[in-house]
């Protein structure tokens, strides 16, 4: 086990949704001295630039690479080339820079979008190469999957201790509610909040509602990432999730009920559904480093809704 309190730790993407919660855990639960954390902003460091990657890893023992250019289906369809290039260059260059100076450990955060479009449910890590990802987010998913390929290649050739984690979509207080960045839970909460505020009698939702997703409360998700950083040192990727599946239709009805929205749900079937099903096998995380999600889904939704309402009154 790595004692993180004695390490210099770089967290990329520290000011994003997941990053803020991860830093909070490191400071308040792991009790990492604040001076041991390096949390550069994207204005200070551009990870697409090789020189910035070399600069940012200097003096660091541990790197947790959260930084990503990410968004919902709309953004993935609008900017597939940008999402591919930016994510590929950030991960590839940062890991190479870390290897060159002998960083002790590199934790790469991949994405559930890297799995094939038609993956047997629950998704096992060994299914990762059994097909092509869902088309609307394939460029992003494949770029992020290269973190896994690179980490395995670097371990084989250089003995470099890099691990790759595959988290499902996280949600919770402080989620990204901007239209071009939000995932389904944040987007739904915002739509219903605005519908009630403006007395609209309906909301529009993309797709048919028949597809399924798995969601992970962000505080659980960052605990999984940190546990893996402390305890996991193998080349095989690891799923980080709750192991629970819900259809989008069930989710919409649940959020509407929790927000007391009585209006109509209009399904825009001209819009893409995305991946047909999404639910992870989470046994490897449990067996390797004892991770299991603890937050009840309804409790997590209530916390997220409350945060959004309090910050938009």
N, C-alpha and C positions, 0 to 999 in steps of 0.2 A: 504493500500500500504506500502511495506517495503522500507524504505530509505536506499539504499545500501551504500551510502557514509558514513554511521555511523556504518557499519558492517565489521567484519573480514570475508573474503571470501576465501575459498579454491576452486581452480579450478584444477581438475584432467585432465590430457591430455592437459595441457595449451600450450604445444609446438607442438602439432599436427596441422593439417590444420585448423580445426574448432576452436581449442583452441586459436590459435594465433589471429584470427579475433575477438573472444569473448573478449579476454584480451584487444585488441585494443579498442573495444567498451567501456569496463568498464573504461579504463583510459581516453580516449579522448572524449567520448560522455557522459558517466555517471559521469565523473570526480571523480572516486574513487581514494583516495590517494594511491599511489603505495605501501606504507608501510602496507596498509590494505589487500593487496592481497598476498596469499600464493600460489606459483606456483612451486611446487616441480617437478623435472625431474624424469623420470623412473629409472635413475641411483641412485637417492637419495632415492626414495621410491618405493618398490615393493608391489603393492596392492594385490598381490596373498598371501602375508604373513600377518597373523593376527596382529602380533606385529607392522608392518609398518602401517596398517590401524588405529590402536589405536593411534600411534604416530602422524599421519598426521592430525587427526581431533582435536587434543588438541588446545584449545583456539579459535576455529572457531565458527562463528555464522551461516554462510551460506555455503553450499557445492553445487557446480555445478559439477556433475560427467559426464565428457566427455570421460574419458579414456576408450579405448576399443582396443582389438586386432581385426582388420578388414581388409578386402580385397575384391577383385572381385570374380567372380565365380570360377576361377582357384584355388585360395588359399582356398576358402571354400570347394572345392572338395578334395584338397590335405591334409588339416589339420582340419577336422571337430571336432575331439576330443579335440584338443588343443584350438580351437576357443570356443568350448562349455565350457570347464573347466575354462580357464583363464577369460573369460567374466563373467561367473557365480560367481566365487570366488571373483573377484574384486568388483562387485556390492553388493553382499550379505554381505560380511565382512565390507565393507566401511559403508553401511547403519546401520549395527548393531553397529559398533563402534560409529557412530554419535549419534545413539539413546541412547547408554549407557551414554554418557557424556552430553546429553541434547542439542544437536545442534538445533538451532531455525528452520532451514528449509533445506531440501534436495531436490535438483532438479535432477532427474534421466533422462538421455537421453537414450531412448530405440532405436527402429529402425523400419522403414517401413517393413523390412524383417520379422518382427514378425507376420504380417498379414497372414491369410490363403492363400494358392496358388490360389484358385478360390474364390475371394472376389468380391461381386457386386461393380461396379464402379459407382460413387466415393466411396472410402472406408470410411465408418462411424466408429467411435470408438466402437460402440456397436457390430460390426462384428468381433471383435478381437478373439473371441473364436469359430467362426463358422466353423473351419476346421484346417487342418494341414498346416504349411508353405510349400513353395516351397522347394523341397527336397535338392537342391544343397546348400541352405543356412539355412536350418531348425535348425541345432544345434546352430549356431550363433544367429539366430532370437529368438529361445526359451530361450536361456541363458539370452539374454537381456530382454525378456518379463518378466522374473522373477523379474526384478526391479519393474514392475508395481504390480505384485502379492504381493511382499514384502511391497511396500509402502502402499497398501490398507490394508494389514493385520496389519501393524504397526500403521496406523491411527486408525483402529478399536480397537486394544487392548491397545495401549499406548498413543493415542492422538498425535502421532508423525507427524509433518507436512512435509510429503514427497509427491512430485508430479512426474508424469511420462509423458514425452513428446515423441511423435512419429514423428521424422522428416523424410522427404524423403531425397534422396541422394543430398548432397550439392556439388556445384562446384564453381570455382572462382580462382582468383590469389592465388598462393601458394598451389594449390591442390597437392595431392600425385600423382606423375607421375611415381613412381617406378612400374615395371612390375607386382610385386606380390601384390601391394596395390591399384593400380589405379582402379577407377570405369570407366564407359564407356566414359564419356566426356574427361577426362584426357587421357585415353588410345587412343582415336581417335585422339586427337590433337597431341600426341606424334608420332603415326603411320604416320600421314599425313606429319608432319614436317620432319621425317626421310626419308619418301619416296621422298619428294621434294629434300632434301639434297643429297640423294644418287641416284637421277634420276631414281627411280623405276617407272614403268608404272602402278602399281596396289598396292592395300593394301588388306590384308585379314581381314575379320571381322567375329566374331563368330555368329552362328545362322542363322536365316532366315531374320531377320530385321522386322518381322511382329509384334513382341511384342511391348508393349508401356511402357513408363516410365514417371515419373514426376521429375522435377529437381528444386532445390531452390538455388538461388544465396546466397553465404555464408554470405554476410553482412546482407541480409534479415533474414537468418536463425538464426544468433546469436542475432539479435534484438528480434526475437520471443522468444528465450530461456530466454533472460533477462527480457522481459515484463512479461513472465509467472512467473519468479522468484519473481518479484516485486509485482505482482497483483493476482496470482492464488493460491488458497489454498483448492482445492477439490481433492477427491480421484479418480475421473474419469480421464482417460488418455486424452490427447489432441494431435491432429494431427498438425504438423507444416509443411506447404507446400505452393506451389504456386497455387494449384488447376488446373493446366494445364497439359494436356497429349500430348505426342508426340511419334510416333513410332520410333524405332531404325533406320529404313530405312530413314525416314524423317530427323532424327538427323544427320545421316552420310552424307546425301546429303547437309544439311545445313552447317555443319562444313567444308566439302570439298569446298563448294562455298565460304565461308568466308575466307578460306586459299588459294583460287585460285588453287585447285588441280584438274587437268583435267584427272587423271588416272582412271583406272578401279577399281570398288569395287567388290571384290570377296567374296561371302558369303560361309563360311564353315559350311554347314548344318549338319556336323557330330558333331559339338559342341553344347552344350545345350543353349537354349534361356533364361532360368530362368523363373521367374514368367510371366504369359501371359499378364497381364495388371497391371498397377500401377498408380493410381491417387486418391488423397485424397479429402474427404469432409473437408473443412477448416472452416466451419461455427462456430464451437465451439471456436476456437482460436479468431476469430473476435468478437464473442458475449461476451466471458469471459474477454478478456484483450486487445481487439482492434488491434489484429495483422492481417496485410495483407501484402503480399509480394509486393514490389514496383518496383523492377528492371526488365526491359524488357529483355526477354530471349536472343534476338539477341545482345543487348547491353552487357549483362553478358558474353555471349560467346566471343564477341570481346575483352573484358577486359581480359578474361582468356587466349585467344590465344596470345594477345599482351604480357602478362606477361611471358608466356612460351618462346616465341620467344626472348624476351629481355634477358632472363636468360639462354639461350642456344646458344647464338651466339659465 
